[in-house]
Amino acid sequence: MKKLEEIYSDVKIVDIPAFRLGRYVMITPNPDDDLHAYLESWAKASGLEEFTRGQVQRIGWDFPFVSIEQANRFGMHGYVEGCILPEGFEPGCPGVEIYEQVPARYDCITISDPFSRAFVTIPGAYRRIMEYLSHHRFKERPDDHVLSCFEYVFQKDHQTFMTVCLSVEALV
């Protein structure tokens, strides 16, 4: 098993261009898997899977608006996941909220094998980003037109990676 220091990339500032996202929220005991199944079905029905030749890109993030009763009594938590909608694609069916992201600057870090110790590695990535912000004269960007953070899972050379991104702006 790799040491924690070995699984994280360096933190980088990345300018991410505008994009469209078909997103959906679920509050369930297992929203990550539930959302994945829902969006997989939606991507097929909407024509997105065919349009992208099976290369649907997804991003996700925690959804914090869960009641105390939902969390404590029913063991629920919330998650948002969305499919990136390529230029020229129009969904052939309803079922997601279409969100338009403006260009934005993000602090990003990549984790190798993020799910082996997910409740350690993923929060650790956010901590490393926050440390970077405090040392490099950046702050989180509060903006209703920019996703505050998101996670992107991908495969490379038969290994799973996750890039964690947090929107930022330079301190004046």
Secondary structure, 3 states (H helix, E strand, C coil): CCCHHHHECCCEEEEECCEEEEEEEEEECCHHHHHHHHHHHHHHHHCHHHHCCCCCCEEEEEECCCCHHHHHHHCCEEEEEEEEECCCCCCCCCCCEEEEECCEEEEEEEEECCCCCHHHHHHHHHHHHHHHHHHCCEEECCCCCCCCEEEEEEEECCEEEEEEEEEEEECC
